[in-house]
Protein backbone atom coordinates (compact mmCIF):
# COMPACT_ATOMS: atom_id res chain seq x y z
CA UNK A 1 0.00 0.00 0.00
CA UNK A 2 1.36 3.45 -0.94
CA UNK A 3 0.66 5.04 2.41
CA UNK A 4 1.97 6.96 5.40
CA UNK A 5 0.63 6.55 8.90
CA UNK A 6 -1.51 9.47 10.08
CA UNK A 7 -0.96 11.17 13.45
CA UNK A 8 -2.87 9.57 16.30
CA UNK A 9 -5.10 12.63 16.76
CA UNK A 10 -6.60 12.05 13.30
CA UNK A 11 -7.37 8.35 13.79
CA UNK A 12 -10.77 8.80 15.41
CA UNK A 13 -11.76 11.44 12.87
CA UNK A 14 -10.73 9.13 10.03
CA UNK A 15 -12.79 6.28 11.48
CA UNK A 16 -15.87 8.51 11.85
CA UNK A 17 -15.62 9.84 8.29
CA UNK A 18 -15.05 6.41 6.76
CA UNK A 19 -18.03 5.05 8.69
CA UNK A 20 -20.24 7.85 7.40
CA UNK A 21 -20.87 9.27 10.86
CA UNK A 22 -19.05 12.53 10.14
CA UNK A 23 -19.04 14.79 7.08
CA UNK A 24 -15.65 16.01 5.85
CA UNK A 25 -15.01 19.72 6.20
CA UNK A 26 -15.68 21.67 2.98
CA UNK A 27 -12.58 22.48 0.95
CA UNK A 28 -12.01 26.18 0.26
CA UNK A 29 -10.70 27.19 -3.15
CA UNK A 30 -7.11 28.39 -2.95
CA UNK A 31 -4.10 29.24 -5.11
CA UNK A 32 -0.40 28.56 -4.59
CA UNK A 33 2.44 29.97 -6.67
CA UNK A 34 5.94 28.55 -7.00
CA UNK A 35 8.08 31.63 -7.66
CA UNK A 36 11.25 30.62 -9.50
CA UNK A 37 14.55 32.23 -10.41
CA UNK A 38 17.77 31.31 -12.24
CA UNK A 39 20.80 31.68 -9.95
CA UNK A 40 24.26 32.13 -11.46
CA UNK A 41 25.79 29.51 -9.14
CA UNK A 42 22.97 27.28 -7.88
CA UNK A 43 20.81 27.14 -10.99
CA UNK A 44 17.03 26.89 -10.75
CA UNK A 45 15.68 27.93 -7.34
CA UNK A 46 12.24 28.17 -5.75
CA UNK A 47 11.11 30.64 -3.10
CA UNK A 48 9.79 28.93 0.06
CA UNK A 49 8.42 30.00 3.42
CA UNK A 50 8.37 28.14 6.74
CA UNK A 51 4.99 28.57 8.43
CA UNK A 52 5.07 29.67 12.07
CA UNK A 53 4.29 26.89 14.53
CA UNK A 54 1.23 28.68 15.88
CA UNK A 55 -0.65 28.23 12.58
CA UNK A 56 -3.67 25.91 12.68
CA UNK A 57 -2.97 24.49 9.21
CA UNK A 58 0.45 22.93 8.50
CA UNK A 59 2.37 24.51 11.41
CA UNK A 60 6.12 24.55 10.84
CA UNK A 61 5.78 23.30 7.26
CA UNK A 62 7.78 24.62 4.31
CA UNK A 63 5.37 25.97 1.69
CA UNK A 64 5.09 28.23 -1.34
CA UNK A 65 3.25 31.58 -1.24
CA UNK A 66 -0.50 31.12 -1.47
CA UNK A 67 -3.84 31.15 0.28
CA UNK A 68 -7.59 31.04 -0.01
CA UNK A 69 -9.64 32.89 -2.60
CA UNK A 70 -11.22 36.17 -1.51
CA UNK A 71 -14.72 36.41 -3.07
CA UNK A 72 -13.78 39.85 -4.38
CA UNK A 73 -10.95 38.29 -6.40
CA UNK A 74 -13.56 37.58 -9.05
CA UNK A 75 -14.21 41.26 -9.79
CA UNK A 76 -14.79 41.38 -13.53
CA UNK A 77 -13.68 44.95 -14.18
CA UNK A 78 -10.02 44.72 -13.21
CA UNK A 79 -7.40 45.24 -15.91
CA UNK A 80 -6.21 41.89 -17.27
CA UNK A 81 -3.58 40.82 -19.80
CA UNK A 82 -2.75 37.31 -20.97
CA UNK A 83 -4.80 34.10 -21.11
CA UNK A 84 -8.44 34.80 -20.33
CA UNK A 85 -10.35 33.39 -17.36
CA UNK A 86 -12.02 31.00 -19.80
CA UNK A 87 -8.61 29.68 -20.88
CA UNK A 88 -7.54 29.27 -17.27
CA UNK A 89 -10.81 27.52 -16.57
CA UNK A 90 -10.06 25.03 -19.31
CA UNK A 91 -6.62 24.36 -17.82
CA UNK A 92 -7.94 23.84 -14.31
CA UNK A 93 -11.38 22.40 -15.09
CA UNK A 94 -13.10 25.39 -13.47
CA UNK A 95 -15.86 27.79 -14.42
CA UNK A 96 -14.85 31.20 -15.74
CA UNK A 97 -15.68 33.05 -12.51
CA UNK A 98 -13.75 30.61 -10.34
CA UNK A 99 -10.83 30.67 -12.76
CA UNK A 100 -10.70 34.46 -12.53
CA UNK A 101 -10.74 34.21 -8.73
CA UNK A 102 -7.95 31.63 -8.73
CA UNK A 103 -5.64 33.69 -10.94
CA UNK A 104 -6.30 36.86 -8.97
CA UNK A 105 -5.76 35.01 -5.68
CA UNK A 106 -2.48 33.65 -7.04
CA UNK A 107 -1.18 37.13 -7.88
CA UNK A 108 -2.59 38.75 -4.72
CA UNK A 109 -1.29 36.10 -2.31
CA UNK A 110 2.14 36.11 -3.91
CA UNK A 111 2.40 39.86 -3.40
CA UNK A 112 1.06 39.64 0.16
CA UNK A 113 3.56 36.96 1.16
CA UNK A 114 6.66 37.79 -0.88
CA UNK A 115 6.33 41.30 -2.46
CA UNK A 116 6.55 39.68 -5.91
CA UNK A 117 3.89 41.34 -8.06
CA UNK A 118 2.87 39.90 -11.43
CA UNK A 119 1.37 43.12 -12.75
CA UNK A 120 2.51 46.15 -14.67
CA UNK A 121 1.50 49.59 -15.98
CA UNK A 122 0.58 47.97 -19.30
CA UNK A 123 -0.12 44.47 -20.57
CA UNK A 124 3.46 44.31 -21.87
CA UNK A 125 5.34 45.75 -18.88
CA UNK A 126 5.96 44.81 -15.26
CA UNK A 127 6.46 46.65 -11.98
CA UNK A 128 10.21 46.68 -11.34
CA UNK A 129 10.25 47.45 -7.60
CA UNK A 130 7.65 46.84 -4.89
CA UNK A 131 9.66 48.05 -1.90
CA UNK A 132 8.80 51.17 0.04
CA UNK A 133 6.21 52.57 2.41
CA UNK A 134 3.34 53.00 -0.01
CA UNK A 135 3.67 49.47 -1.35
CA UNK A 136 3.74 48.16 2.20
CA UNK A 137 0.62 50.15 3.09
CA UNK A 138 -1.20 48.60 0.14
CA UNK A 139 0.05 45.12 1.07
CA UNK A 140 -1.27 45.50 4.60
CA UNK A 141 -4.60 46.77 3.29
CA UNK A 142 -4.88 43.68 1.11
CA UNK A 143 -4.06 41.49 4.10
CA UNK A 144 -6.75 42.96 6.34
CA UNK A 145 -9.18 42.97 3.39
CA UNK A 146 -9.85 46.70 3.67
CA UNK A 147 -8.71 46.86 0.02
CA UNK A 148 -9.76 44.45 -2.70
CA UNK A 149 -7.25 43.20 -5.23
CA UNK A 150 -9.16 44.91 -8.03
CA UNK A 151 -9.16 48.14 -6.02
CA UNK A 152 -5.42 47.82 -5.48
CA UNK A 153 -4.73 47.43 -9.20
CA UNK A 154 -7.03 50.33 -10.06
CA UNK A 155 -5.41 52.61 -7.47
CA UNK A 156 -1.99 51.81 -8.89
CA UNK A 157 -3.06 51.88 -12.54
CA UNK A 158 -1.83 48.31 -13.00
CA UNK A 159 -2.73 45.44 -15.29
CA UNK A 160 -2.73 41.85 -14.02
CA UNK A 161 -0.27 39.77 -16.09
CA UNK A 162 -1.81 36.31 -16.26
CA UNK A 163 0.65 35.48 -19.04
CA UNK A 164 3.44 35.34 -16.45
CA UNK A 165 1.78 32.35 -14.75
CA UNK A 166 1.53 28.73 -15.85
CA UNK A 167 -0.79 26.02 -14.49
CA UNK A 168 1.11 23.25 -12.70
CA UNK A 169 -1.03 21.01 -10.44
CA UNK A 170 -4.30 20.59 -8.55
CA UNK A 171 -4.45 19.10 -5.05
CA UNK A 172 -7.34 18.71 -2.60
CA UNK A 173 -6.66 18.30 1.12
CA UNK A 174 -7.62 14.79 2.32
CA UNK A 175 -11.12 14.43 3.78
CA UNK A 176 -9.72 13.52 7.20
CA UNK A 177 -8.22 16.97 7.79
CA UNK A 178 -10.37 19.41 9.78
CA UNK A 179 -9.21 22.32 7.58
CA UNK A 180 -9.25 21.65 3.86
CA UNK A 181 -8.32 23.43 0.63
CA UNK A 182 -8.99 22.80 -3.04
CA UNK A 183 -5.75 24.26 -4.36
CA UNK A 184 -4.50 25.03 -7.84
CA UNK A 185 -0.73 25.29 -8.16
CA UNK A 186 0.88 27.82 -10.50
CA UNK A 187 4.51 28.49 -11.45
CA UNK A 188 6.04 31.87 -12.36
CA UNK A 189 9.48 33.39 -12.80
CA UNK A 190 10.31 36.36 -10.60
CA UNK A 191 10.14 39.53 -12.73
CA UNK A 192 13.41 41.31 -13.49
CA UNK A 193 14.13 44.03 -10.93
CA UNK A 194 11.87 42.60 -8.22
CA UNK A 195 13.07 41.02 -5.00
CA UNK A 196 11.23 38.47 -2.89
CA UNK A 197 11.05 39.63 0.73
CA UNK A 198 10.53 38.17 4.19
CA UNK A 199 7.26 39.97 4.86
CA UNK A 200 4.68 37.31 5.73
CA UNK A 201 3.49 37.26 9.34
CA UNK A 202 2.55 33.61 8.77
CA UNK A 203 6.19 32.63 8.19
CA UNK A 204 9.28 32.73 10.39
CA UNK A 205 11.77 31.97 7.63
CA UNK A 206 12.05 32.38 3.87
CA UNK A 207 14.63 30.91 1.53
CA UNK A 208 15.58 30.39 -2.09
CA UNK A 209 16.42 26.73 -2.62
CA UNK A 210 17.05 24.29 -5.44
CA UNK A 211 13.96 22.10 -5.88
CA UNK A 212 16.04 18.90 -5.66
CA UNK A 213 17.59 20.00 -2.37
CA UNK A 214 14.24 21.01 -0.91
CA UNK A 215 12.69 17.71 -2.00
CA UNK A 216 15.54 15.83 -0.33
CA UNK A 217 15.09 17.76 2.92
CA UNK A 218 11.33 17.20 2.76
CA UNK A 219 11.74 13.50 2.08
CA UNK A 220 13.99 12.95 5.08
CA UNK A 221 11.75 14.98 7.38
CA UNK A 222 14.39 17.67 7.99
CA UNK A 223 11.95 20.16 6.49
CA UNK A 224 8.32 19.32 7.37
CA UNK A 225 6.36 19.35 4.13
CA UNK A 226 2.88 18.45 2.90
CA UNK A 227 2.64 15.90 0.05
CA UNK A 228 1.64 18.46 -2.63
CA UNK A 229 4.69 20.59 -1.82
CA UNK A 230 7.03 17.62 -1.97
CA UNK A 231 5.46 16.38 -5.21
CA UNK A 232 5.83 19.81 -6.82
CA UNK A 233 9.47 20.13 -5.81
CA UNK A 234 10.22 16.65 -7.08
CA UNK A 235 8.65 17.54 -10.43
CA UNK A 236 10.61 20.77 -10.67
CA UNK A 237 13.89 19.03 -9.84
CA UNK A 238 13.95 17.73 -13.40
CA UNK A 239 14.25 21.21 -14.92
CA UNK A 240 17.38 23.34 -15.30
CA UNK A 241 15.96 26.83 -15.91
CA UNK A 242 12.88 28.96 -15.40
CA UNK A 243 12.27 29.02 -19.15
CA UNK A 244 12.22 25.21 -19.24
CA UNK A 245 9.62 25.12 -16.48
CA UNK A 246 7.42 27.73 -18.15
CA UNK A 247 7.61 25.87 -21.46
CA UNK A 248 6.56 22.53 -19.95
CA UNK A 249 3.18 21.17 -20.99
CA UNK A 250 1.19 19.92 -18.02
CA UNK A 251 -1.89 17.75 -17.84
CA UNK A 252 -3.66 18.90 -14.69
CA UNK A 253 -5.09 15.90 -12.82
CA UNK A 254 -6.87 16.36 -9.50
CA UNK A 255 -4.99 14.66 -6.66
CA UNK A 256 -6.86 13.96 -3.41
CA UNK A 257 -5.15 11.40 -1.19
CA UNK A 258 -7.47 8.77 0.32
CA UNK A 259 -7.55 7.57 3.91
CA UNK A 260 -7.67 3.91 4.93
CA UNK A 261 -7.68 2.10 8.26
CA UNK A 262 -5.57 -1.04 8.34
CA UNK A 263 -5.17 -3.16 11.48
CA UNK A 264 -6.54 -0.36 13.57
CA UNK A 265 -4.18 2.29 12.20
CA UNK A 266 -5.16 5.22 9.94
CA UNK A 267 -3.09 5.75 6.79
CA UNK A 268 -2.94 8.44 4.13
CA UNK A 269 -2.77 6.78 0.71
CA UNK A 270 -0.47 8.74 -1.59
CA UNK A 271 0.48 8.49 -5.25
CA UNK A 272 3.45 6.16 -5.62
CA UNK A 273 5.73 8.84 -7.03
CA UNK A 274 5.11 11.08 -3.99
CA UNK A 275 5.63 8.27 -1.48
CA UNK A 276 8.92 7.38 -3.17
CA UNK A 277 10.38 10.74 -2.14
CA UNK A 278 9.20 10.39 1.46
CA UNK A 279 10.80 6.95 1.55
CA UNK A 280 14.23 8.58 1.34
CA UNK A 281 13.92 9.23 5.05
N, C-alpha and C positions, 0 to 999 in steps of 0.2 A: 504494500500500500504506500503510495506517495504522500506521506503525512508527517506532521509534526505534532507532538503532544501539546494540548492547550493548557494554560495555567489552571490551577485547581479552582480558582474563583469563578471560572466560566463553565465548569463541568455541570453544575446544577442547571444553569441557564440553557446549556446545550441540550440536556436531557428533556427539559420542559418544552423547548421549541420542537425538537424532533418528535416528541409525543403529541404535538398539536395542542398542548395546554397553554402555550404562550405564543403571542404573535411577535415576529421580529420587529425591531424598530425600523421605521421608514428610513430610507437612504436619501440624504439630501444631495442634490446635484452640486458638483464641485469641479474645479479646474486646477491642474498642477502644471507648472512649466519648468522644464529642464533648461536652464540658461547655460549656454556653452561658450567656450572661447578656445582659441588656438594659442598655446604658450610656446615661446621660442625654445625653451628647454624641455618642458614636460609634455608637450604635445596637446592633444585634446583634453580639456578639463571641464568639469561640471561644477556649478555653484550649489552648495548644500548648506543647510542650517541644522543645528541640533536643538530640538524642542526642549524648553525648560521642563524640569521634572514635576512641576506643579500642574501641568496641562492634563486635562481629563483624557484626551485622546492622544495616544502614542507618546506618553511622557518619556523624555530622554532619547527619542528616536532621531536619526538623521533623515532629513526629508528635503524635498525641493520646495521652492516657493509655491504657494497655492492656498486655496480655501474655498468656502462655499459660495454659491451664487447669491448675489443680492438681487431681489426682484427688479430693482431699478436698472440692473445691468442690461435689461432687454429694451431700454428706451430706443425707439426706432429712428429718432431724429438726430442721433449723433453722427459726426463726420466719420466716414468709413472708407478705407482704400484696401484693395486686395480681394481675395476670394469672398464671395457674398455669403450671408448666413445660410442661404439655401445650399451652397456648395459645401460649407462646413457641416450642415445637417446630413448631407449625403455621406460625408466621410465618417461621421460619428453616429449614424443612424438616429438622428434626432430631428424634431420638427424645427422649422425655421426660427421660431421665437426662442426656443431653448438653445439652439445653436448660437444665436446672437448673444444670449446671456452667457454661454460658456466661453466664447471668445473674449467678451468684455471682462468677465471675471478673471480670465487668464492674464490679460494685460493689467487690470487693476491690482490683482493680488501680487503680481510680480513687482509692480512699482511699490506697493505698500510694504513688501517684505525685503526688497533688495535695492530700491531706487532705480532699477532698470525699467525704462519706459519705452514701449514699442509704439511710439506715436511721433508725429512730426508736424511742422507747420503746413506741409502739403502732403499729398499722397505719394510723393517721390523723395521726401526728405525725412530726416529724423532729428529729434532733440539730441544735442551733443553733450549736454551737461544738466544733471538734475540735482546738483548740490546747491545749498544755500537756504536761507531762512524762508523765503516764499514757497519754495518747493516743499520744504518740511511742513509748513503750515497747511498746504493742500493735502499732503500725505496724511497728516493727523486728522484732517477733516474727512477724508475718505475712510479712515479707520473708525471714527466714531459715527459714521454714516450721516453726519450733518451736511455732507456734500455727496451728490451722486457722481458716478463716473462720467456720465454724459455731461453733467454740469461742470465737472472739472475740465473736460476737453473743451467745452464751449468757452469757459472763462479764459483758458490759455490759447484759444484759437488753434487747437490741434486736431489732427486727423488720426484715427486709429489705423495702424498698419497691420492688418490681418495677414498680409503677404509675408511678414517676417516670422510667422508661426508655421509649424507643420504638425499635423496630427500624428500621434505616436502610439497610444494605447488607451484601453478602457477597462478599468477595474471597479468592482463593486465590493464594498466591505462585507465580509461573511455575516450571515444572518445571526450568528451567536453574539456578535458584538453589540453592546448597548448603545453605541453611537456609531452611525453608519453613513457612508458617503458613496455616491455614484459618480465616480471621478473620471474625467477625460484627461489624458496626459498629452501635453504639447512639448515640442522642442523649439528652441530659438537661439540664434547666435546673439551675443551681447553687441549692441550697436557701437560703432567706432566712436570714441570720445567719451562714452559713458563708463562709470565705475560702479560695480556692485558694492553695496555698503552693509555694515552690520547695524541695521536699524530696527529689526523686528523685536518687539517686546515679548514675542512668543519663543524666541530663540536665545540661547546663551553662548552660542558659538556659530561662526560661519567660516566656510573654507572653500577654496577651489581645489579640486582633486581629480586625478585621472579616474575615469569610470572603472577601469580594471582594478585599481587600488581600492577604491571605495567598495566595490563588490567583494573583494577579498576580505576586507575588514568586516563587512556586513555578514559574510558567510561564516566567519569564525566567531562572531558574536562580540568582537571588539567594539564595533559600532552597532548599537541596536538599530534594527531596520525592519520595516514592514515588507512583506513579500512583493508588493508592486514596485517599491523602490529598488529592491535588490534585482528584480527581473529587468527593470529599465536600465540599471547600470550594467548588468551583464550583457544586454543587447548592445548598448553603446560602446562597450569595450572592444567590439569588432570594427570600429571606425577609427580613422586616423585624423580626420579634420572635421571642422564644422560643416564645410561645404559637402563633404561626403554624407554626413548625417542628414542635412537638409535635402539632399538629392535622393535619399532612400525612399523607395515605395513601400508603404505599409498597408497591410490588410488589418483593419481594426476589428478584433474579435473580443467580445465581452468576456472578461475573466471574473468569476465569482467563486472563490474557494468554498467547497462543501465542508460540512462537519459530520463526523461519524463517531459513534461510541463503540469501542472494541474492548472486550474484557473489562468493562467498567471504567475505562479511560476515554476521555474526549480528545479527538484528533482533528486537526485542520488538514483537509486533503488539498494538496497543492499540485499544480502542473509539474510534470517530471523535470522539466528544464529548470524551474525555480528551485525545487528541492535539491537538485544536484549542487547548486551553489551553496546552500546551507550546509550540505554534507561535508563541505571542506573543513568545518569546525569539528 
